[in-house]
């Protein structure tokens, strides 16, 4: 299912990928497969990022970091940290964009007054 979710993501079928990932998470958590649960959270963070659901993506990435850390899987933890860093970077870029937009609106309103 994890591979299928990755394929669906690459095809832009994000909702279907998320359905597969939720099914994986449900089963992996029941079976206490920490590494699989962490990998599914990491993949879900990627898909949610592509859908623009940053807050949910950050939560998934943070959970992946935590689980990989608990299982002492340094490679997975590093990958999850990279995804988390990308999400934080996206948020910073969005904040800059919103500031630029506010400045532009202010400048345009000043032009209209002259």
C-alpha positions as CSV (number, residue, x, y, z in Angstrom):
1,X,0.0,0.0,0.0
2,X,2.9,2.4,0.7
3,X,4.2,2.0,-2.8
4,X,0.7,2.4,-4.2
5,X,0.3,5.6,-2.2
6,X,3.6,6.9,-3.7
7,X,2.5,6.1,-7.2
8,X,-0.9,7.8,-6.6
9,X,1.0,10.9,-5.3
10,X,3.2,11.0,-8.4
11,X,0.0,10.8,-10.6
12,X,-1.5,13.7,-8.6
13,X,-4.2,11.5,-7.1
14,X,-3.6,13.0,-3.6
15,X,-6.9,12.1,-2.0
16,X,-6.5,8.5,-3.0
17,X,-2.9,8.5,-1.8
18,X,-4.1,9.9,1.6
19,X,-6.8,7.1,1.8
20,X,-4.1,4.5,1.3
21,X,-1.8,6.2,3.8
22,X,-4.6,6.3,6.4
23,X,-5.3,2.6,5.9
24,X,-1.6,1.9,6.4
25,X,-1.5,4.0,9.5
26,X,-4.5,2.3,11.0
27,X,-3.0,-1.2,10.5
28,X,0.6,-0.3,11.4
29,X,-0.5,1.4,14.6
30,X,-2.5,-1.7,15.6
31,X,0.4,-4.0,14.8
32,X,2.8,-1.6,16.5
33,X,5.1,-1.3,13.4
34,X,6.9,1.8,14.4
35,X,9.0,2.1,11.3
36,X,6.1,1.6,9.0
37,X,4.0,4.1,11.0
38,X,6.8,6.6,10.8
39,X,7.2,6.1,7.0
40,X,3.5,6.5,6.4
41,X,3.4,9.7,8.4
42,X,6.4,11.0,6.4
43,X,4.7,10.2,3.1
44,X,1.4,11.7,4.3
45,X,3.3,14.9,5.2
46,X,4.6,15.0,1.6
47,X,1.1,14.6,0.1
48,X,-0.5,17.1,2.5
49,X,2.2,19.6,1.6
50,X,1.4,19.2,-2.1
51,X,-2.3,19.8,-1.2
52,X,-1.4,23.0,0.6
53,X,-2.4,21.6,4.0
54,X,0.7,22.8,5.8
55,X,-0.5,22.5,9.4
56,X,-1.5,18.9,9.0
57,X,1.7,18.2,7.1
58,X,3.8,19.6,9.9
59,X,2.0,17.5,12.4
60,X,2.6,14.3,10.3
61,X,6.3,15.2,9.8
62,X,6.8,15.9,13.5
63,X,5.2,12.5,14.3
64,X,7.5,10.8,11.8
65,X,10.6,12.5,13.4
66,X,9.4,11.4,16.8
67,X,8.8,7.8,15.8
68,X,12.0,7.4,13.8
69,X,13.9,8.9,16.8
70,X,12.3,6.4,19.2
71,X,13.2,3.5,17.0
72,X,16.7,4.9,16.6
73,X,16.4,4.9,12.8
74,X,18.7,7.8,12.0
75,X,18.2,7.7,8.2
76,X,14.4,7.9,8.5
77,X,14.7,10.6,11.2
78,X,17.0,12.6,8.9
79,X,14.5,12.3,6.0
80,X,11.6,13.4,8.2
81,X,13.6,16.3,9.5
82,X,14.3,17.4,5.9
83,X,10.6,17.3,5.1
84,X,9.9,19.3,8.3
85,X,12.5,21.8,7.2
86,X,10.9,22.2,3.8
87,X,7.5,22.8,5.5
88,X,8.9,25.4,7.8
89,X,10.6,27.0,4.7
90,X,7.2,27.0,2.9
91,X,5.6,28.8,5.9
92,X,8.3,31.4,5.9
93,X,7.9,32.0,2.2
94,X,4.1,32.4,2.7
95,X,4.7,34.9,5.5
96,X,7.0,36.9,3.2
97,X,4.4,36.8,0.4
98,X,1.6,38.0,2.7
99,X,3.8,40.9,3.9
100,X,4.6,41.8,0.3
101,X,1.0,41.7,-0.6
102,X,0.0,43.9,2.3
103,X,2.7,46.4,1.3
104,X,1.5,46.4,-2.4
105,X,-2.1,47.0,-1.3
106,X,-1.0,49.9,0.9
107,X,1.1,51.4,-2.0
108,X,-1.8,51.0,-4.5
109,X,-4.2,52.6,-2.1
110,X,-1.8,55.6,-1.8
111,X,-1.6,55.9,-5.6
112,X,-5.4,56.1,-5.7
113,X,-5.4,59.0,-3.3
114,X,-3.0,61.2,-5.2
